[in-house]
């Protein structure tokens, strides 16, 4: 998971100029979804990974809709 978070941060840095503060904060806080133990944590990791995929794939203008 560390590598996934590092990829997110690199993406954030690369696209920093084109992202609003709200978008940046949303992307950095994606890891806040990872809570719990056992199956609950596994579900939250899956949610994090889906959100990460969306954050990395969507055009910058669409990220604003997710951050709202």
Residue frames as a rotation matrix with the C-alpha (Angstrom) as fourth column:
UNK 1
0.561 0.828 0.000 0.00
0.828 -0.561 0.000 0.00
0.000 0.000 -1.000 0.00
UNK 2
0.194 -0.569 -0.799 2.91
0.313 -0.736 0.600 2.32
-0.929 -0.367 0.035 0.55
UNK 3
-0.778 -0.518 0.355 3.73
0.452 -0.069 0.889 2.19
-0.437 0.852 0.288 -3.16
UNK 4
-0.079 0.848 0.524 0.15
0.947 -0.101 0.305 3.06
0.312 0.520 -0.795 -4.02
UNK 5
0.712 0.326 -0.622 0.22
0.578 -0.775 0.255 6.07
-0.399 -0.541 -0.740 -1.73
UNK 6
-0.255 -0.883 -0.394 3.58
0.267 -0.456 0.849 7.15
-0.930 0.111 0.351 -3.16
UNK 7
-0.662 0.088 0.744 2.07
0.749 0.051 0.661 6.99
0.020 0.995 -0.100 -6.67
UNK 8
0.448 0.893 0.036 -0.81
0.878 -0.447 0.171 9.15
0.169 -0.045 -0.985 -5.52
UNK 9
0.503 -0.327 -0.800 1.56
0.335 -0.779 0.530 11.74
-0.797 -0.534 -0.282 -4.05
UNK 10
-0.643 -0.752 0.146 3.66
0.391 -0.158 0.907 11.78
-0.659 0.640 0.395 -7.24
UNK 11
-0.293 0.647 0.704 0.48
0.904 -0.052 0.424 12.27
0.311 0.760 -0.570 -9.27
UNK 12
0.685 0.560 -0.465 -0.54
0.706 -0.668 0.235 15.09
-0.179 -0.489 -0.853 -6.94
UNK 13
0.041 -0.771 -0.635 2.84
0.250 -0.607 0.754 16.80
-0.967 -0.190 0.168 -7.27
UNK 14
-0.743 -0.341 0.576 2.86
0.595 0.057 0.802 16.43
-0.306 0.938 0.161 -11.06
UNK 15
-0.239 0.777 0.582 -0.63
0.735 -0.247 0.631 17.91
0.635 0.579 -0.512 -11.37
UNK 16
-0.396 0.035 -0.917 -0.35
0.856 -0.348 -0.383 20.36
-0.333 -0.937 0.108 -8.45
UNK 17
-0.951 -0.053 -0.305 -0.83
-0.030 -0.965 0.261 23.52
-0.308 0.257 0.916 -10.51
UNK 18
-0.705 0.689 -0.167 -4.05
-0.282 -0.057 0.958 22.26
0.651 0.722 0.234 -12.09
UNK 19
-0.215 0.615 -0.759 -5.68
0.729 0.618 0.294 21.11
0.649 -0.490 -0.581 -8.84
UNK 20
0.287 0.379 0.880 -7.63
-0.343 -0.817 0.464 23.24
0.894 -0.435 -0.104 -6.41
UNK 21
-0.616 -0.498 0.610 -6.82
-0.722 0.048 -0.690 23.10
0.315 -0.866 -0.389 -2.69
UNK 22
0.222 0.792 0.568 -9.99
-0.879 0.415 -0.236 21.06
-0.423 -0.447 0.788 -2.17
UNK 23
0.816 0.040 -0.576 -8.91
-0.412 0.740 -0.532 18.53
0.405 0.672 0.621 -4.77
UNK 24
-0.192 -0.973 -0.125 -5.45
-0.438 0.199 -0.877 18.23
0.878 -0.113 -0.465 -3.26
UNK 25
-0.492 0.058 0.868 -6.88
-0.867 0.060 -0.495 17.69
-0.081 -0.996 0.021 0.20
UNK 26
0.619 0.780 0.088 -9.33
-0.752 0.621 -0.221 15.05
-0.228 0.071 0.971 -1.06
UNK 27
0.585 -0.446 -0.677 -6.51
-0.299 0.657 -0.692 13.13
0.754 0.607 0.251 -2.71
UNK 28
-0.502 -0.833 0.233 -4.24
-0.507 0.065 -0.860 13.24
0.701 -0.550 -0.455 0.33
UNK 29
-0.394 0.417 0.819 -7.06
-0.878 0.092 -0.470 12.12
-0.271 -0.904 0.330 2.62
UNK 30
0.233 0.488 -0.841 -7.90
-0.726 0.662 0.183 9.01
0.646 0.568 0.509 0.61
UNK 31
-0.535 -0.528 -0.659 -5.96
0.015 0.774 -0.633 6.95
0.845 -0.349 -0.406 3.15
UNK 32
-0.722 0.331 0.607 -8.32
-0.691 -0.323 -0.646 8.11
-0.018 -0.887 0.462 5.90
UNK 33
0.288 0.876 -0.388 -10.74
-0.869 0.409 0.278 5.48
0.402 0.257 0.879 4.57
UNK 34
-0.037 -0.392 -0.919 -8.48
-0.033 0.920 -0.391 2.69
0.999 0.016 -0.047 5.83
UNK 35
-0.347 0.041 0.937 -9.80
-0.920 -0.210 -0.332 1.87
0.184 -0.977 0.110 9.30
UNK 36
0.649 0.731 0.212 -10.85
-0.760 0.613 0.215 -1.19
0.027 -0.301 0.953 11.24
UNK 37
-0.425 -0.713 0.557 -9.65
-0.711 0.644 0.283 -4.74
-0.561 -0.276 -0.780 11.62
UNK 38
-0.490 0.178 0.854 -10.00
0.235 0.970 -0.067 -7.93
-0.840 0.168 -0.517 9.65
UNK 39
-0.278 0.459 0.844 -12.72
0.952 0.248 0.179 -7.95
-0.127 0.853 -0.505 7.01
UNK 40
0.758 0.534 -0.374 -13.74
0.508 -0.844 -0.174 -4.36
-0.408 -0.058 -0.911 7.78
UNK 41
0.136 -0.804 -0.579 -10.20
-0.253 -0.593 0.764 -3.16
-0.958 0.043 -0.284 7.08
UNK 42
-0.652 -0.358 0.669 -10.03
0.466 0.508 0.725 -5.26
-0.599 0.784 -0.164 3.91
UNK 43
0.274 0.834 0.478 -13.26
0.953 -0.171 -0.249 -3.64
-0.126 0.524 -0.842 2.67
UNK 44
0.796 -0.004 -0.605 -11.87
0.104 -0.984 0.143 -0.20
-0.596 -0.177 -0.783 3.44
UNK 45
-0.327 -0.944 -0.050 -8.64
-0.046 -0.037 0.998 -1.01
-0.944 0.329 -0.032 1.60
UNK 46
-0.407 0.272 0.872 -10.71
0.873 0.396 0.283 -2.03
-0.269 0.877 -0.399 -1.42
UNK 47
0.716 0.694 -0.068 -12.60
0.665 -0.709 -0.234 1.29
-0.210 0.122 -0.970 -1.18
UNK 48
0.361 -0.697 -0.619 -9.29
-0.153 -0.699 0.699 3.17
-0.920 -0.158 -0.359 -0.98
UNK 49
-0.598 -0.662 0.452 -8.01
0.289 0.348 0.892 1.36
-0.747 0.664 -0.017 -4.07
UNK 50
0.069 0.699 0.711 -11.16
0.994 0.009 -0.105 2.16
-0.080 0.715 -0.695 -6.07
UNK 51
0.870 0.250 -0.425 -10.92
0.289 -0.957 0.029 5.82
-0.400 -0.148 -0.905 -5.05
UNK 52
-0.003 -0.966 -0.260 -7.21
-0.093 -0.259 0.961 5.83
-0.996 0.027 -0.089 -5.90
UNK 53
-0.497 -0.121 0.859 -7.90
0.750 0.438 0.496 4.42
-0.436 0.891 -0.127 -9.34
UNK 54
0.535 0.772 0.342 -10.53
0.845 -0.494 -0.206 7.10
0.010 0.400 -0.917 -9.94
UNK 55
0.726 -0.295 -0.622 -8.23
0.033 -0.888 0.459 9.87
-0.687 -0.354 -0.634 -8.72
UNK 56
-0.320 -0.946 0.046 -5.40
0.029 0.039 0.999 8.73
-0.947 0.321 0.015 -10.99
UNK 57
-0.549 0.115 0.828 -7.62
0.774 0.445 0.451 8.21
-0.317 0.888 -0.333 -14.07
UNK 58
0.490 0.871 0.045 -10.05
0.830 -0.450 -0.329 11.10
-0.266 0.199 -0.943 -14.07
UNK 59
-0.077 -0.430 0.900 -9.31
0.598 -0.742 -0.303 14.38
0.798 0.515 0.315 -15.78
UNK 60
-0.873 -0.393 -0.288 -8.53
0.459 -0.462 -0.759 17.11
0.165 -0.795 0.584 -13.29
UNK 61
-0.683 0.664 0.304 -11.82
-0.583 -0.746 0.323 18.90
0.441 0.043 0.896 -13.89
UNK 62
0.212 0.809 -0.548 -13.75
-0.209 0.586 0.783 15.80
0.955 -0.052 0.293 -12.83
UNK 63
-0.492 -0.456 -0.742 -11.81
0.619 0.416 -0.666 15.36
0.613 -0.787 0.078 -9.59
UNK 64
-0.894 0.178 0.410 -13.57
-0.350 -0.849 -0.395 18.49
0.278 -0.497 0.822 -8.30
UNK 65
0.076 0.989 -0.124 -16.90
-0.691 0.143 0.709 16.67
0.719 0.032 0.695 -8.38
UNK 66
0.250 -0.051 -0.967 -15.51
0.421 0.905 0.061 13.86
0.872 -0.423 0.248 -6.22
UNK 67
-0.730 -0.647 -0.220 -13.94
0.499 -0.284 -0.819 16.25
0.468 -0.707 0.530 -3.75
UNK 68
-0.531 0.578 0.620 -17.17
-0.517 -0.800 0.304 18.12
0.671 -0.159 0.724 -3.14
